[in-house]
Amino acid sequence: MNKTELITALADQTGQTKAEATGTLDALLETIGATLAQGGKLQLAGFGSFETHRRSARTGRNPRTGEAIEIAEAVLPKFTPGKALKDRVAEAHKPKPPPPQATPEARKPKPKAASPVKAKTK
């Protein structure tokens, strides 16, 4: 699903116009971004939490040349799903049980019933 499809789904579910749904979604995303930029944490019960994660500086390797390079420290956004979201996704992706196998007796052709013969009247 992309942003346009999400806006359409929001508009359908809330009864808003697509323009109103676009404004709502943009405001939500802006609020999440601003909260994380300030170093805050945003928690949505049942859905998950957004927070920042600090990745320390480290030495890496250039895969092309094998030369050692310094990778700078970075602060990155991080999403941790909530229990309700994890459970919902896990339930949706559970393997379906195989269909029941027919027993050997069920595979045997059943005898056809004798058709009634009409007696001829003279």
Residue, then its C-alpha position, 0 to 999 in steps of 0.5 A: m500500500n502506498k500513501t495514495e492508497l492509504i489516503t483512499a482507505l482512510a477517506d472510505q473508513t472515516g467518511q472524510t473527503k480525500a483532501e481531509a484525509t490527506g491533511t489528517l495523514d500529513a499532520l500525523l506524519e509531521t507530528i511523529g517526525a517532529t516528536l522524534a526530531q526533538g528526541g521524544k518517544l511516541q507511543l500508540a497503545g496496541f499499535g507500537s512506539f516510535e523512538t530514536h536510536r543512537r548508532s555509535a561510530r564504527t570502522g567499516r570496510n569499503p566492499r569494493t576495495g576492502e579499505a577501512i573507513e570510519i562510519a560516523e555516529a547516527v541517530l535513527p528513527k526506530f519503530t517497535p510494534g505493540k503486542a496487539l499488532k504483532d498478534r494480528v500479523a502473526e494470526a494473519h500469516k499462520p499456516k492454514p491446516p491442510p484439507p482433510q485427507a479422504t479415507p480409503e473407504a471414502r474413495k471407493p465408488k458407491p454402488k448405484a441404487a437400482s432404478p425403479v422399473k415401471a410396470k407396463t399396464k395393458 
